[in-house]
Amino acid sequence: MDQSNPHPAPPATGGRAVVCARCGTPAPEGPPPTWTCSVENGTRQYFCVDCARANLRAIEGRLDSSWW
């Protein structure tokens, strides 16, 4: 128990702010833990809390964001 647990590395954003892929809301410090992350066509996309809640059924159904 003397060892400390390392924290996971923050997602790589290329040094730029993360922006909601649906509405454009910025998150300058990286994506908050309440945001949803989706990988579509090999590209990582983040969705803010409001957009994720509004499209929860489509997200759980694994539909691409272009369908919502």
Secondary structure, 3 states (H helix, E strand, C coil): CCCCCCCCCCCCCCCCCEEECCCCCEECCCCCCCCEEEEECCEEEEECHHHHHHCHHHHHCCCCHHHC
